Amino acid sequence: AMFNLGCMYRDGQGGDKDDNKAEEWFQKAADKDDVDAMVNLGNMYETGRGVEKQDYAKAAELYLEAANKGNNTAMFNLGLLRMHGHGVEQDYSQAMAEFMRAAERGDDGAAVVIGYMHYKGYGMEQASPREAEEWYQRAAVTDHHLALWLLINMYRGNAGRQEEVLGLYKRVRAIQSKLADGWRQKLEPVED
């Protein structure tokens, strides 16, 4: 119930948005070991929204606690903080470990970041486009939008892969069309 109240205040459901009250309720829920509240509270500290001041170290602390309790979003967010050195020492190998934990639990966004780290060679002796491609393909199986675009970018200049590029473009187009239809339905006036 405390976590839900935090979400209601954060999103303005049933009343005005109130980030300070959202923080208060997320904190109460986090104190009772609610991992989703820890993640939301961590996000508030990471962005500076609803808290006295932005505090990456506090965000990292909350994400670590939630990650250790099995929360994928916390693993992913902690990986990003470690990758960029926000609130913690920049450490590509620890960032990769967090992304791997999340990817192993089905987080396609983490798989994309792992691919990107391989593509750029972050924390490695050399970049590995082949390894990046494997991770992008893993996320693309579920039509992860960014993974599809990154594969298109990798294949675009390769004459032997133009059929694949066309197929990927069609998948992206279908996703965009589905999203547009969803928004159109939300924006349509309700007739009595």
Secondary structure, 3 states (H helix, E strand, C coil): CHHHHHHHHHHCCCCCCCHHHHHHHHHHHHHCCCHHHHHHHHHHHHHCCCCCCCCHHHHHHHHHHHHHCCCHHHHHHHHHHHHHCCCCCCCHHHHHHHHHHHHHCCCHHHHHHHHHHHHHCCCCCCCCHHHHHHHHHHHHCCCCHHHHHHHHHHHCCCHHHHHHHHHHHHHHHHHHHHHHHHHHHHHCCCCC
